[in-house]
Amino acid sequence: MRNPAGTPPRSGGRILIDQLVLHGVEVIFGVPGESYLAALDALRDSPIRFVNARHEAGAANMAEAAGKLTGRPGVCFVTRGPGAAHGCVGVHTAFQDSTPLIYLVGQVPRAELGREALQEVDFEAMFAPLAKWTVQIDDPARIPEILQRAFAVATCGRPGPVVVALPEDVLAAVASTADARPHRPSLARPAAADLAAVRDRLARASSPLLIVGGGGWSEQAASDARAFAEASALPVACAFRCQDYLDSRSRSYVGHLTTHSDPALAARVRDADVLLVVGDRLGDVTTGGYTLLEAPQPRQALIHVYPEARELGRVFAPELALVSDSGAFFAAIEPVDGAAWATSSAQAREEFLAWSRPAAGPWQLDLATVVSQTAERLAGEAILVDDAGNFSAWVSRFMPFHHYRSQLMPVSGAMGYAVPAAVAAKLLRPQRQVVAFVGDGGFQMSALELATAAQEGVAIVVIVVNNGMYGTIRMFQERRYPGREMATALRNPDFAALARACGAHGETVERTEQFLPALERALAQPRAAVLDLHVDAEAITPVETISQIRAAAQAG
C-alpha cells in the first residue's frame, strides 16, 4: 500500500468523499445502506448535501436529471444488490440520454465475494450493457485514481453513466494516499479541413436541414448553434426531447422530431438534399422508426458531427463524418450563404408555427388549452419536466422552450421520471420555477418522492394527466387488437389527497376553466403542489381519439 510522505491515513469512505468534493460534487442523491456506512460518516463532515430519496429509482433519476441540467456528472449512491437493481432505470436513462452519471454502489466485503453472500451481485456483469464502464475498487489507496478515471469516462466522447462498486471493508479500511487533481473534461475539436468540407458541401445544397440533439451540450453551444443557423438561413429541427437546444422563437427553428412529428417536418427530412446532424445519434424516434433516412446509405447527403468515432456510421453511412464535441463545432464553424434556401426555410418556419398553434377540442378539460395556458404563464423561463406517455404529445407540440437548459425529459422513454427529476431541478436551480407533467401511471411509480420534496423544502408543481389508464399501451392495443382492452385500466387513488398526505398542496381539476386559477395557486405555494387533472380517456393524442383509432383498425 502506498504511503506518500505527509499524507495522513484516512478511511476509504473519507478518501471517496474527499475525491467527490475536489471533483466539484455538491449533491449526492441516494438511499442509505449499511454497505456504505463509512462513506455516510465521512459525508457528515463534508460540504456535500445528501438527499434521501424514497426509492433508489427516484434517487438515480434525480442524479440523471442533475447531470442533464448541469452538464457535470450527477452522483447517486445506493446499497448493494436490491438497491443497485432498483436504480438501474436511472442508469439506463443516463446511457440512452447520453447524460454523465456516477453511480456508486455498496458491495459485500471482499472476503465474501463469490459466495453469493447476502445481496451480493456481480456488478460488472449486471451493468455491462447499461454503463460506459463498471469497476469495483478493491484497494482503498486506488480510490483517487479510479474516481478520476470514472469522471473522465462519464464526460468524454459520448457522455454516459459509470458504475463504481465499493466493498464495505474497502470503505472501512485505512490508507495513506494522495488526492487526484480536479477533473477537467477533454473535448474533441474539429479540424480546419473538416470545417471547410462541411461549408463546401452546404454551399452546394438547395434544401439543407440542420438537426441538433444528443449529450454534451451547454448554454454557449446552444447560443453558437443559433448564431450559425440564423446567419446561414438554415432551418433547424431538434431531435427527440431536445427541444431546448434552440430557442423556439428563432426564425431558424422549424420543429421537433418526436413520436407525433409534424408531417410537413418529416417530409422536409426525407426531401433534404443535405442533412447536417450535430450531436445526435439519429435514433429510432428522431428518424421515424429509421424511415426518414434509409440505412445504411441515406438518400440525403449526411454530414454527421458526433463526439465519439464508433457511433459514426453505426446505422447511417455519412458522406462526411466529424469527431467533434457539438459546442466545439459550432464555436469554430463559419456561416454559409443561405440565399439558395432562405425562402424554403421561411416556409418551414411558417409550417411549424401553424402546427404548434393549439386549437381547443370538445373536451370538458382540454389538454391543448392546459398546455398553452401553462406556457403563457411560465413565459419560457421555467424548467419543464416531462414524463413518458401519450400526454407528452401535447407538451411537445404546444410548449415553447427558450433557454438551454429548460427541458428535462427522458429520451429513454422511462416512466416515473418526472417527480424525482423535478425535485433535483429545483434543488439545483432554486431560483427557477419547476413544473412537471406526468401521466397517472407514471406518477404512481414515483409519487412518494413528494415526501422527499417536502423534506428538502422544494416547491415544485406536478401536473398529473389522469385518464385512468396506461394511455400509450392502450393506444397501441387499439391499433393492433381493436376493442380488446387488457391490463391497461387503472383504478387510481385520490392524487390530491395523496399529495396533502406527503406535505404538499393538492387540488383536483375537472374543467378547463378551473385550470389556470389552480395553476396560479400551485405556483404561489411555498411547498410542492400537485394538480390532478381528470381528462377524458378518449383524448389519446392531439389528433386522434381512441374510438377513431379503433374504427380505423377494424376497417383496415
Number of C-alpha atoms within 10 A of each C-alpha: 10 11 13 11 9 9 13 12 17 20 20 30 26 25 25 24 24 21 21 22 16 14 19 13 18 16 21 25 26 29 22 19 15 14 23 26 17 21 22 19 13 18 20 11 10 16 13 17 13 19 23 21 26 18 20 27 27 34 29 37 34 32 33 37 33 31 25 29 24 18 20 22 30 30 26 29 30 30 28 26 18 13 21 28 18 17 25 20 22 29 30 23 25 34 25 21 25 26 32 35 35 30 30 22 26 28 32 26 18 13 10 13 14 11 8 11 12 11 14 18 19 14 20 16 10 14 21 12 12 22 23 20 18 20 16 19 17 17 17 26 26 20 27 22 15 16 22 20 15 24 24 19 21 28 26 19 23 26 29 30 35 31 26 23 24 30 26 25 22 25 28 20 17 19 23 20 24 20 18 17 12 14 17 12 13 11 17 18 17 21 13 11 8 15 17 13 13 21 15 12 18 25 16 12 17 16 21 28 25 22 22 27 25 26 26 25 21 18 17 14 21 22 18 21 24 22 18 20 23 18 15 20 24 30 27 29 27 25 27 25 25 28 30 22 29 29 19 23 12 16 19 27 28 31 29 27 25 22 18 18 19 20 12 15 20 20 11 20 23 18 17 19 18 22 26 23 25 26 25 24 25 25 15 14 18 25 21 17 12 15 14 19 21 15 14 12 15 18 16 20 20 22 22 28 26 26 29 17 15 11 16 19 16 13 17 19 18 22 16 16 18 23 23 23 27 30 23 18 25 24 18 15 18 15 17 17 14 21 14 15 19 18 12 18 24 18 14 22 21 15 17 20 17 11 18 18 12 19 13 14 14 8 14 13 22 22 26 23 20 23 21 22 17 20 19 11 15 18 13 19 16 20 24 26 26 29 25 23 22 23 25 22 20 21 21 24 23 24 24 25 25 19 20 21 22 22 24 26 26 28 21 17 15 18 20 26 32 33 34 30 31 33 33 29 29 22 22 16 15 13 9 15 18 29 27 25 27 27 28 29 24 22 24 17 17 19 22 20 24 31 20 22 28 17 14 16 15 22 27 31 29 28 26 26 25 25 22 18 18 20 26 15 16 23 22 14 18 21 18 14 15 20 16 10 13 10 9 15 14 14 8 13 10 12 22 20 17 17 23 17 14 19 18 24 22 23 22 18 22 16 14 18 14 14 23 16 10 17 22 12 14 25 20 13 14 13 19 27 29 27 25 25 27 19 22 18 15 15 22 23 18 19 11 12 16 21 15 15 21 21 15 13 15 14 8 6
